[in-house]
Amino acid sequence: MIKEITPVVIKGRSIGGEKPQVCVPLVGKTEEELLREAEVIADIKPDLVEWRIDFFDDVEDIEKVIKVLEKIHNILSSYPMIFTCRAIEEGGYKEIDQSKRINLIQAVIATKLVDLVDIELINGADLIKEVLQQAHENHVKVIVSNHDFRKTPSKETIVERLVKAQEYGADIAKIAVMPTNERDVLTLLEATLEVKEKAANIPLITMSMSGKGVISRIAGGIFGSAVTFAAGKEASAPGQIAISRLRQAIDILYASL
Ligand SMILES: O=C1C[C@@](O)(C(=O)O)C[C@@H](O)[C@@H]1O
């Protein structure tokens, strides 16, 4: 039996709807860089924006982060915004003390200036549930994510991690893995389709990273991935391509479906 996925709709964008949404990251290290980047992103009109705060020089200064967030929000208020402070062991830009990372995520949720936050599955059920509860009280959605920058786990492991994120109460479950060969890309796509067909009632986001995995960023929607990440001014992970080229490729695929 095919499970029904309920889309997450934010500011008119349907995550988990007919077509994958394209998200671009903000990866500036300084306020100046970020505001310039936000202007560029406003021009290229993605569907979603992700602020990868772990790239920011003053990431540990909560007051500064919130001041910059207000300015970014002024430029990009019409776009659903994901706030991500990626843990170093999952591909984060730099080491950030775990309790500072969680305090920051919670302080940002309380501002209600972001629409989604990303928290890694490795944080465990208790912390994830605490973040989920606070997020939902503030009308913020939660992406529970997992990343492997070294390899592609087995199909069963990918399925298990996505299902676990859903069981923890995630609004969206995400996994990004690194292929070492072409078959790994198929493994990621097959796992995505299996979760979509058999288990998911929330949207999934999956990708096989690097050049080898680029087909998953273009065609992942067909197998069940609701969001694909493209480079805006800069990329936040290996394999992201320019948004204009990604959109063209997606349009070609979807015109034939
Ligand atoms: O988790 C993801 C996916 C990603 O790693 C990618 O491969 O596109 C990019 C990250 O910025 C984002 O948080």
The ligand as a MOL file (V3000), in Angstrom:
LIG
                    3D

  0  0  0     0  0            999 V3000
M  V30 BEGIN CTAB
M  V30 COUNTS 13 13 0 0 0
M  V30 BEGIN ATOM
M  V30 1 O 21.5840 18.7430 4.8040 0
M  V30 2 C 21.7700 19.4830 3.8680 0
M  V30 3 C 21.9610 18.9710 2.5290 0
M  V30 4 C 23.3150 19.3650 2.0130 0
M  V30 5 O 24.2980 18.7040 2.7360 0
M  V30 6 C 23.4380 18.9470 0.5350 0
M  V30 7 O 24.1210 17.9610 0.2870 0
M  V30 8 O 22.8680 19.6100 -0.3330 0
M  V30 9 C 23.4580 20.8720 2.1170 0
M  V30 10 C 23.2560 21.3800 3.5270 0
M  V30 11 O 23.3690 22.7830 3.5640 0
M  V30 12 C 21.9210 20.9420 4.0410 0
M  V30 13 O 21.7870 21.2960 5.3990 0
M  V30 END ATOM
M  V30 BEGIN BOND
M  V30 1 2 1 2
M  V30 2 1 2 3
M  V30 3 1 2 12
M  V30 4 1 3 4
M  V30 5 1 4 5
M  V30 6 1 4 6
M  V30 7 1 4 9
M  V30 8 2 6 7
M  V30 9 1 6 8
M  V30 10 1 9 10
M  V30 11 1 10 11
M  V30 12 1 10 12
M  V30 13 1 12 13
M  V30 END BOND
M  V30 END CTAB
M  END
